[in-house]
Amino acid sequence: MSEDDPHIHVERKVLLAGAAVRNAIASTFGLVTDSPAVVTTGCGLRAPYAMTSPHPESVTCLPCREHAHREHLRYADQIERLGRTPGMNISGEQALKAAQQLRDLAKRFAG
């Protein structure tokens, strides 16, 4: 971790990061977690949590943007495959919609 790093990064575990996931855990299990002080980023650095963002427009580290792009595409493919699995709690149409939203987000990280 460098004190001189001016870039905004993305957490390595892109879809598991952020307040939305912590809020879901809190509402599901009644557990409240603190934000970590330092996280591993998509480019492999350890950076202060305050220097990360899940929003493509805020991320200035190019390797982190590339990482987020790849991860969102990978998760989109997984969701699409799971939507075709018999017995899933979501329909194939819902899975396709979720996958498309992830692909749209991936495109924003690539742009």
N, CA and C atoms as an extended XYZ file, in Angstrom:
333
Properties=species:S:1:pos:R:3:atomname:S:1:resname:S:1:resid:I:1 pbc="F F F"
N         0.849       -1.172        0.000 N   MET     1
C         0.000        0.000        0.000 CA  MET     1
C         0.892        1.231        0.000 C   MET     1
N         0.593        2.119       -0.901 N   SER     2
C         1.388        3.329       -1.026 CA  SER     2
C         0.564        4.536       -0.619 C   SER     2
N         1.146        5.352        0.218 N   GLU     3
C         0.469        6.584        0.640 CA  GLU     3
C         0.322        7.554       -0.528 C   GLU     3
N         1.167        7.384       -1.561 N   ASP     4
C         1.186        8.309       -2.680 CA  ASP     4
C         0.285        7.876       -3.836 C   ASP     4
N        -0.411        6.768       -3.716 N   ASP     5
C        -1.253        6.265       -4.793 CA  ASP     5
C        -2.532        7.102       -4.880 C   ASP     5
N        -2.689        7.878       -5.946 N   PRO     6
C        -3.863        8.745       -6.062 CA  PRO     6
C        -5.071        8.055       -6.690 C   PRO     6
N        -4.909        6.801       -7.135 N   HIS     7
C        -5.966        6.130       -7.889 CA  HIS     7
C        -7.090        5.594       -7.008 C   HIS     7
N        -8.271        5.555       -7.621 N   ILE     8
C        -9.416        4.880       -7.008 CA  ILE     8
C        -9.441        3.479       -7.606 C   ILE     8
N        -9.511        2.488       -6.738 N   HIS     9
C        -9.423        1.086       -7.131 CA  HIS     9
C       -10.779        0.407       -6.991 C   HIS     9
N       -10.807       -0.869       -7.320 N   VAL    10
C       -11.977       -1.708       -7.110 CA  VAL    10
C       -11.506       -2.906       -6.283 C   VAL    10
N       -12.360       -3.364       -5.375 N   GLU    11
C       -11.987       -4.528       -4.564 CA  GLU    11
C       -11.844       -5.753       -5.443 C   GLU    11
N       -10.955       -6.653       -5.056 N   ARG    12
C       -10.715       -7.872       -5.833 CA  ARG    12
C       -11.991       -8.689       -5.988 C   ARG    12
N       -12.738       -8.862       -4.907 N   LYS    13
C       -13.994       -9.616       -4.963 CA  LYS    13
C       -15.121       -8.635       -5.292 C   LYS    13
N       -15.170       -8.262       -6.556 N   VAL    14
C       -16.016       -7.171       -7.037 CA  VAL    14
C       -17.465       -7.295       -6.583 C   VAL    14
N       -18.090       -8.438       -6.814 N   LEU    15
C       -19.520       -8.557       -6.508 CA  LEU    15
C       -19.798       -8.799       -5.034 C   LEU    15
N       -18.788       -9.119       -4.271 N   LEU    16
C       -18.985       -9.346       -2.840 CA  LEU    16
C       -18.621       -8.112       -2.031 C   LEU    16
N       -18.263       -7.058       -2.715 N   ALA    17
C       -17.800       -5.847       -2.050 CA  ALA    17
C       -18.929       -4.838       -1.917 C   ALA    17
N       -18.760       -3.966       -0.985 N   GLY    18
C       -19.638       -2.813       -0.906 CA  GLY    18
C       -20.741       -2.907        0.118 C   GLY    18
N       -21.386       -1.791        0.267 N   ALA    19
C       -22.434       -1.642        1.280 CA  ALA    19
C       -23.643       -2.518        0.987 C   ALA    19
N       -23.988       -2.723       -0.275 N   ALA    20
C       -25.172       -3.516       -0.614 CA  ALA    20
C       -25.053       -4.939       -0.074 C   ALA    20
N       -23.874       -5.524       -0.198 N   VAL    21
C       -23.671       -6.887        0.310 CA  VAL    21
C       -23.736       -6.891        1.831 C   VAL    21
N       -23.084       -5.915        2.467 N   ARG    22
C       -23.139       -5.851        3.936 CA  ARG    22
C       -24.574       -5.648        4.409 C   ARG    22
N       -25.350       -4.837        3.710 N   ASN    23
C       -26.749       -4.621        4.088 CA  ASN    23
C       -27.570       -5.893        3.919 C   ASN    23
N       -27.314       -6.650        2.859 N   ALA    24
C       -28.027       -7.912        2.652 CA  ALA    24
C       -27.712       -8.900        3.765 C   ALA    24
N       -26.456       -8.974        4.176 N   ILE    25
C       -26.070       -9.864        5.272 CA  ILE    25
C       -26.741       -9.419        6.565 C   ILE    25
N       -26.741       -8.126        6.794 N   ALA    26
C       -27.365       -7.600        8.017 CA  ALA    26
C       -28.852       -7.897        8.040 C   ALA    26
N       -29.543       -7.706        6.924 N   SER    27
C       -30.990       -7.934        6.916 CA  SER    27
C       -31.331       -9.414        6.948 C   SER    27
N       -30.474      -10.256        6.397 N   THR    28
C       -30.727      -11.692        6.372 CA  THR    28
C       -30.404      -12.360        7.705 C   THR    28
N       -29.242      -12.035        8.253 N   PHE    29
C       -28.765      -12.741        9.441 CA  PHE    29
C       -28.768      -11.904       10.712 C   PHE    29
N       -29.052      -10.632       10.588 N   GLY    30
C       -29.023       -9.762       11.758 CA  GLY    30
C       -27.612       -9.450       12.226 C   GLY    30
N       -26.645       -9.646       11.339 N   LEU    31
C       -25.248       -9.365       11.666 CA  LEU    31
C       -24.826       -8.074       10.988 C   LEU    31
N       -24.092       -7.274       11.694 N   VAL    32
C       -23.593       -6.032       11.114 CA  VAL    32
C       -22.080       -6.115       11.073 C   VAL    32
N       -21.530       -5.907        9.880 N   THR    33
C       -20.076       -5.948        9.745 CA  THR    33
C       -19.547       -4.545        9.520 C   THR    33
N       -18.349       -4.327        9.983 N   ASP    34
C       -17.683       -3.052        9.740 CA  ASP    34
C       -17.025       -3.086        8.373 C   ASP    34
N       -16.882       -1.929        7.783 N   SER    35
C       -16.107       -1.837        6.553 CA  SER    35
C       -14.649       -2.097        6.907 C   SER    35
N       -13.948       -2.864        6.075 N   PRO    36
C       -12.531       -3.094        6.356 CA  PRO    36
C       -11.732       -1.812        6.157 C   PRO    36
N       -10.665       -1.670        6.883 N   ALA    37
C        -9.816       -0.488        6.738 CA  ALA    37
C        -8.987       -0.564        5.459 C   ALA    37
N        -8.499       -1.774        5.143 N   VAL    38
C        -7.647       -1.994        3.979 CA  VAL    38
C        -8.163       -3.221        3.245 C   VAL    38
N        -8.181       -3.168        1.917 N   VAL    39
C        -8.657       -4.293        1.108 CA  VAL    39
C        -7.647       -4.606        0.015 C   VAL    39
N        -7.728       -5.818       -0.515 N   THR    40
C        -6.944       -6.182       -1.686 CA  THR    40
C        -7.732       -5.742       -2.910 C   THR    40
N        -7.053       -5.102       -3.830 N   THR    41
C        -7.719       -4.541       -4.997 CA  THR    41
C        -7.570       -5.447       -6.219 C   THR    41
N        -8.303       -5.115       -7.249 N   GLY    42
C        -8.247       -5.888       -8.486 CA  GLY    42
C        -6.882       -5.899       -9.138 C   GLY    42
N        -6.075       -4.875       -8.882 N   CYS    43
C        -4.719       -4.815       -9.458 CA  CYS    43
C        -3.695       -5.495       -8.555 C   CYS    43
N        -4.150       -5.999       -7.396 N   GLY    44
C        -3.256       -6.719       -6.501 CA  GLY    44
C        -2.671       -5.903       -5.368 C   GLY    44
N        -2.897       -4.606       -5.367 N   LEU    45
C        -2.405       -3.767       -4.266 CA  LEU    45
C        -3.316       -3.903       -3.058 C   LEU    45
N        -2.790       -3.531       -1.926 N   ARG    46
C        -3.632       -3.372       -0.728 CA  ARG    46
C        -3.820       -1.876       -0.579 C   ARG    46
N        -5.066       -1.457       -0.532 N   ALA    47
C        -5.370       -0.031       -0.495 CA  ALA    47
C        -6.423        0.239        0.569 C   ALA    47
N        -6.472        1.449        1.075 N   PRO    48
C        -7.539        1.793        2.019 CA  PRO    48
C        -8.907        1.598        1.367 C   PRO    48
N        -9.837        1.062        2.125 N   TYR    49
C       -11.193        0.839        1.619 CA  TYR    49
C       -11.774        2.134        1.059 C   TYR    49
N       -11.442        3.248        1.672 N   ALA    50
C       -11.946        4.544        1.224 CA  ALA    50
C       -11.444        4.913       -0.166 C   ALA    50
N       -10.428        4.242       -0.654 N   MET    51
C        -9.888        4.516       -1.989 CA  MET    51
C       -10.379        3.495       -3.017 C   MET    51
N       -11.530        2.847       -2.734 N   THR    52
C       -12.137        1.910       -3.669 CA  THR    52
C       -13.551        2.368       -3.985 C   THR    52
N       -14.055        1.868       -5.100 N   SER    53
C       -15.416        2.191       -5.492 CA  SER    53
C       -15.969        1.072       -6.364 C   SER    53
N       -17.260        0.754       -6.225 N   PRO    54
C       -17.894       -0.208       -7.118 CA  PRO    54
C       -18.440        0.458       -8.384 C   PRO    54
N       -18.318        1.777       -8.475 N   HIS    55
C       -18.883        2.537       -9.587 CA  HIS    55
C       -17.827        2.751      -10.670 C   HIS    55
N       -18.077        2.269      -11.896 N   PRO    56
C       -17.071        2.369      -12.956 CA  PRO    56
C       -16.583        3.791      -13.199 C   PRO    56
N       -17.462        4.754      -13.093 N   GLU    57
C       -17.092        6.136      -13.371 CA  GLU    57
C       -16.099        6.695      -12.351 C   GLU    57
N       -15.995        6.064      -11.200 N   SER    58
C       -15.092        6.548      -10.150 CA  SER    58
C       -13.730        5.866      -10.155 C   SER    58
N       -13.634        4.675      -10.742 N   VAL    59
C       -12.399        3.887      -10.702 CA  VAL    59
C       -11.395        4.440      -11.712 C   VAL    59
N       -10.235        4.853      -11.218 N   THR    60
C        -9.207        5.449      -12.071 CA  THR    60
C        -8.024        4.516      -12.323 C   THR    60
N        -7.924        3.419      -11.612 N   CYS    61
C        -6.847        2.448      -11.809 CA  CYS    61
C        -7.223        1.536      -12.986 C   CYS    61
N        -6.451        1.614      -14.078 N   LEU    62
C        -6.777        0.842      -15.280 CA  LEU    62
C        -6.741       -0.671      -15.061 C   LEU    62
N        -5.740       -1.226      -14.354 N   PRO    63
C        -5.772       -2.671      -14.096 CA  PRO    63
C        -7.002       -3.082      -13.268 C   PRO    63
N        -7.439       -2.235      -12.353 N   CYS    64
C        -8.642       -2.539      -11.576 CA  CYS    64
C        -9.887       -2.513      -12.464 C   CYS    64
N        -9.945       -1.571      -13.385 N   ARG    65
C       -11.069       -1.499      -14.321 CA  ARG    65
C       -11.123       -2.769      -15.173 C   ARG    65
N        -9.951       -3.213      -15.652 N   GLU    66
C        -9.889       -4.439      -16.453 CA  GLU    66
C       -10.321       -5.648      -15.626 C   GLU    66
N        -9.879       -5.695      -14.377 N   HIS    67
C       -10.267       -6.784      -13.482 CA  HIS    67
C       -11.784       -6.804      -13.290 C   HIS    67
N       -12.364       -5.656      -13.001 N   ALA    68
C       -13.813       -5.572      -12.782 CA  ALA    68
C       -14.569       -5.960      -14.045 C   ALA    68
N       -14.073       -5.550      -15.190 N   HIS    69
C       -14.700       -5.907      -16.466 CA  HIS    69
C       -14.755       -7.430      -16.618 C   HIS    69
N       -13.604       -8.082      -16.423 N   ARG    70
C       -13.536       -9.551      -16.550 CA  ARG    70
C       -14.435      -10.249      -15.535 C   ARG    70
N       -14.407       -9.783      -14.277 N   GLU    71
C       -15.195      -10.427      -13.229 CA  GLU    71
C       -16.697      -10.313      -13.493 C   GLU    71
N       -17.152       -9.158      -13.936 N   HIS    72
C       -18.578       -8.996      -14.218 CA  HIS    72
C       -19.006       -9.884      -15.387 C   HIS    72
N       -18.159      -10.015      -16.392 N   LEU    73
C       -18.479      -10.915      -17.504 CA  LEU    73
C       -18.511      -12.367      -17.037 C   LEU    73
N       -17.579      -12.729      -16.178 N   ARG    74
C       -17.535      -14.110      -15.662 CA  ARG    74
C       -18.790      -14.419      -14.851 C   ARG    74
N       -19.183      -13.501      -13.974 N   TYR    75
C       -20.394      -13.704      -13.181 CA  TYR    75
C       -21.636      -13.730      -14.062 C   TYR    75
N       -21.667      -12.928      -15.111 N   ALA    76
C       -22.807      -12.929      -16.033 CA  ALA    76
C       -22.952      -14.304      -16.680 C   ALA    76
N       -21.837      -14.883      -17.113 N   ASP    77
C       -21.871      -16.220      -17.713 CA  ASP    77
C       -22.361      -17.258      -16.712 C   ASP    77
N       -21.903      -17.163      -15.466 N   GLN    78
C       -22.341      -18.104      -14.422 CA  GLN    78
C       -23.840      -17.998      -14.179 C   GLN    78
N       -24.340      -16.787      -14.080 N   ILE    79
C       -25.771      -16.595      -13.824 CA  ILE    79
C       -26.590      -17.124      -14.986 C   ILE    79
N       -26.131      -16.876      -16.183 N   GLU    80
C       -26.861      -17.357      -17.357 CA  GLU    80
C       -26.923      -18.889      -17.364 C   GLU    80
N       -25.797      -19.540      -17.036 N   ARG    81
C       -25.782      -21.010      -16.956 CA  ARG    81
C       -26.699      -21.511      -15.849 C   ARG    81
N       -26.650      -20.856      -14.686 N   LEU    82
C       -27.501      -21.284      -13.578 CA  LEU    82
C       -28.982      -21.128      -13.911 C   LEU    82
N       -29.318      -20.137      -14.706 N   GLY    83
C       -30.711      -19.925      -15.093 CA  GLY    83
C       -31.268      -21.056      -15.929 C   GLY    83
N       -30.386      -21.821      -16.551 N   ARG    84
C       -30.826      -22.971      -17.352 CA  ARG    84
C       -30.870      -24.256      -16.534 C   ARG    84
N       -30.498      -24.192      -15.269 N   THR    85
C       -30.468      -25.372      -14.411 CA  THR    85
C       -31.872      -25.667      -13.901 C   THR    85
N       -32.354      -26.901      -14.084 N   PRO    86
C       -33.687      -27.252      -13.579 CA  PRO    86
C       -33.762      -27.098      -12.052 C   PRO    86
N       -34.882      -26.595      -11.586 N   GLY    87
C       -35.110      -26.472      -10.150 CA  GLY    87
C       -34.591      -25.201       -9.520 C   GLY    87
N       -34.062      -24.278      -10.322 N   MET    88
C       -33.569      -23.015       -9.767 CA  MET    88
C       -34.742      -22.148       -9.322 C   MET    88
N       -34.478      -21.281       -8.342 N   ASN    89
C       -35.515      -20.401       -7.800 CA  ASN    89
C       -35.812      -19.206       -8.693 C   ASN    89
N       -35.022      -19.025       -9.739 N   ILE    90
C       -35.272      -17.932      -10.669 CA  ILE    90
C       -35.510      -18.510      -12.053 C   ILE    90
N       -36.300      -17.806      -12.839 N   SER    91
C       -36.587      -18.279      -14.192 CA  SER    91
C       -35.407      -17.994      -15.104 C   SER    91
N       -35.415      -18.650      -16.240 N   GLY    92
C       -34.388      -18.394      -17.225 CA  GLY    92
C       -34.408      -16.950      -17.685 C   GLY    92
N       -35.603      -16.384      -17.793 N   GLU    93
C       -35.734      -14.979      -18.194 CA  GLU    93
C       -35.116      -14.048      -17.152 C   GLU    93
N       -35.348      -14.332      -15.870 N   GLN    94
C       -34.758      -13.511      -14.802 CA  GLN    94
C       -33.233      -13.616      -14.826 C   GLN    94
N       -32.729      -14.828      -15.060 N   ALA    95
C       -31.279      -15.028      -15.125 CA  ALA    95
C       -30.684      -14.263      -16.303 C   ALA    95
N       -31.352      -14.294      -17.445 N   LEU    96
C       -30.862      -13.550      -18.608 CA  LEU    96
C       -30.845      -12.050      -18.341 C   LEU    96
N       -31.861      -11.563      -17.647 N   LYS    97
C       -31.923      -10.134      -17.326 CA  LYS    97
C       -30.776       -9.743      -16.386 C   LYS    97
N       -30.549      -10.563      -15.357 N   ALA    98
C       -29.456      -10.294      -14.415 CA  ALA    98
C       -28.105      -10.358      -15.126 C   ALA    98
N       -27.936      -11.341      -15.998 N   ALA    99
C       -26.682      -11.475      -16.746 CA  ALA    99
C       -26.469      -10.264      -17.642 C   ALA    99
N       -27.525       -9.779      -18.265 N   GLN   100
C       -27.391       -8.610      -19.134 CA  GLN   100
C       -27.012       -7.365      -18.333 C   GLN   100
N       -27.572       -7.226      -17.136 N   GLN   101
C       -27.215       -6.085      -16.289 CA  GLN   101
C       -25.732       -6.132      -15.928 C   GLN   101
N       -25.221       -7.335      -15.641 N   LEU   102
C       -23.794       -7.472      -15.333 CA  LEU   102
C       -22.937       -7.181      -16.559 C   LEU   102
N       -23.395       -7.602      -17.725 N   ARG   103
C       -22.636       -7.314      -18.948 CA  ARG   103
C       -22.631       -5.808      -19.229 C   ARG   103
N       -23.742       -5.143      -18.968 N   ASP   104
C       -23.794       -3.693      -19.146 CA  ASP   104
C       -22.815       -3.000      -18.198 C   ASP   104
N       -22.755       -3.476      -16.955 N   LEU   105
C       -21.814       -2.906      -15.987 CA  LEU   105
C       -20.374       -3.185      -16.429 C   LEU   105
N       -20.112       -4.391      -16.916 N   ALA   106
C       -18.773       -4.733      -17.408 CA  ALA   106
C       -18.375       -3.787      -18.539 C   ALA   106
N       -19.313       -3.483      -19.416 N   LYS   107
C       -19.043       -2.569      -20.528 CA  LYS   107
C       -18.667       -1.183      -20.011 C   LYS   107
N       -19.308       -0.754      -18.934 N   ARG   108
C       -18.982        0.560      -18.347 CA  ARG   108
C       -17.565        0.554      -17.777 C   ARG   108
N       -17.123       -0.579      -17.216 N   PHE   109
C       -15.750       -0.653      -16.709 CA  PHE   109
C       -14.751       -0.674      -17.867 C   PHE   109
N       -15.123       -1.237      -18.997 N   ALA   110
C       -14.227       -1.308      -20.150 CA  ALA   110
C       -14.127        0.027      -20.871 C   ALA   110
N       -15.189        0.833      -20.770 N   GLY   111
C       -15.233        2.107      -21.511 CA  GLY   111
C       -14.442        3.116      -20.864 C   GLY   111
